[in-house]
Amino acid sequence: MFESLTDKLELTFKKLRGQGKIRESHIEEALREVRLALLEADVHFKVVKSFLESVKAKALGEEVLASLSPEQQFIKIVHDELTRLLGGERSELELKGAPPQTLMLVGLQGSGKTTTVAKLARWLKNEKKRKPYLVPADIYRPAAIEQLKTLGQSLDIPVYDSQPDTPAVAICKAALEEATRQFCDVVLIDTAGRLHIDDELMEELKAVVAAVHPQHALLVADAMTGQDAVNQAEGFGKWLDLTGIILTKTDGDARGGAALSMREIAGKPILFCGTGEKPDALEPFYPDRLAARILGMGDVLSLVEKAQQAFEAKEAERLEKQMRKGQFSLEDFQAQLRQIKKMGSIGDLLDMVPGARKLAPKVDLGQAEKEIKRVDAIINSMTLEERRNPAVLNGSRRKRIAQGSGTTVTDVNRLIKQFLEMKKMMQRMNRMGGRAFFSRLPTPFQQ
């Protein structure tokens, strides 16, 4: 989401390198560049002004630490101020009190509200061990009711059987009673949206609040809309006591201004970010981690958490034993690839690795994603015997696999060659008693 802003900030910081001491002229020049970068990223002009004033005051008021270069000191100040701008410490979704706790999600049409309700329910179920209950209360868009029922079924989460001809307030009251009967401890209400904020919409939302007294009213805003998302937060905030914000579509090509402006202008914390369409594409929002990613410093903590979620401990242990015994098969290789895919796109993962963005221009990320899919298709076209023993793959078998996977014999040959080379490397490392061979394994998208 912040690729352009990150690139511009890195260029700005590079100009400070080699300076023995940060002088006011250097700060002024750097801040001019930062100002342009933030405005181009669609950050609210008031936020830009206060941010730059704070950075300038701290940059000129602090001595450069002896252990840091002027460039590093300035980056630290910018990082700290970005973190403050984004909310400082992470704001938790508080769920205290007698169950069921009620969460009402509001927002305009097209913001991703219905899918976010399902994602949040899944997160509460898996991460917080809660028993959520979904309530479709968008009676003006029957497709939203059916969509949430379908999502709930796929996630094995109960959904109230809402009917479009029933008033939203009646649906919410009856659903709350049903959730209590089913011993669910969190109720998530998907409310109606509009193309824009109007009195009719807000009066209905206020009526729902008066009827069920939700613990949280969460605004779902599309990060791709930039300043419109900030305006929505202000608009909804005038009518409702919002307790937090969920930004959706942060994996898109947005310039990032919504995320950087939301807390400062709306005065409400960002609690979660939607990072894709899959049910697990919802992440808690960490201001310090996002600030680090904006500055090209990576986000190792999030990367580790993604890996822990994607890789099952028992499966990882099994794969390691197979590797150490030299019994690693194409079947195991495919299982490893699929676990990596669970962590997200290669571009997202590179953003989390410190310094990896500088390598990005040398890596065709689109081609890398396609190559992983191609490898998966090739292995899928093999028989169980062929996956476990590639030695049986003669010319006719390879031709059949290429036809079945929609690839070429050359693609199949390259995969087999890379796999055999990787297996030899594992055997060599095993004989040496090393356990650090993982970092040296050839990736499936290397040509």
Secondary structure, 3 states (H helix, E strand, C coil): CCHHHHHHHHHHHHCCCCCCCCCHHHHHHHHHHHHHHHHHCCCCHHHHHHHHHHHHHHHHHCCCCCCCCHHHHHHHHHHHHHHHHCCCCCCCCCCCCCCCEEEEEECCCCCCHHHHHHHHHHHHHHHCCCCEEEEECCCCCHHHHHHHHHHHHHCCCCECCCCCCCCHHHHHHHHHHHHHHCCCCEEEEECCCCCCCCHHHHHHHHHHHHHHCCCEEEEEEEHHHCHHHHHHHHHHHHHCCCCEEEEECCCCCCCCHHHHHHHHHHCCCEEEEECCCCCCCEEECCHHHHHHHHCCCCCHHHHHHHHHHHCCHHHHHHHHHHHHCCCCCHHHHHHHHHHHHHCCCHHHHHHHCCCHHHCHHHCCHHHHHHHHHHHHHHHHCCCHHHHHCHHHCCHHHHHHHHHHHCCCHHHHHHHHHHHHHHHHHHHHHHHCCCCCHHHHCCCCCCC
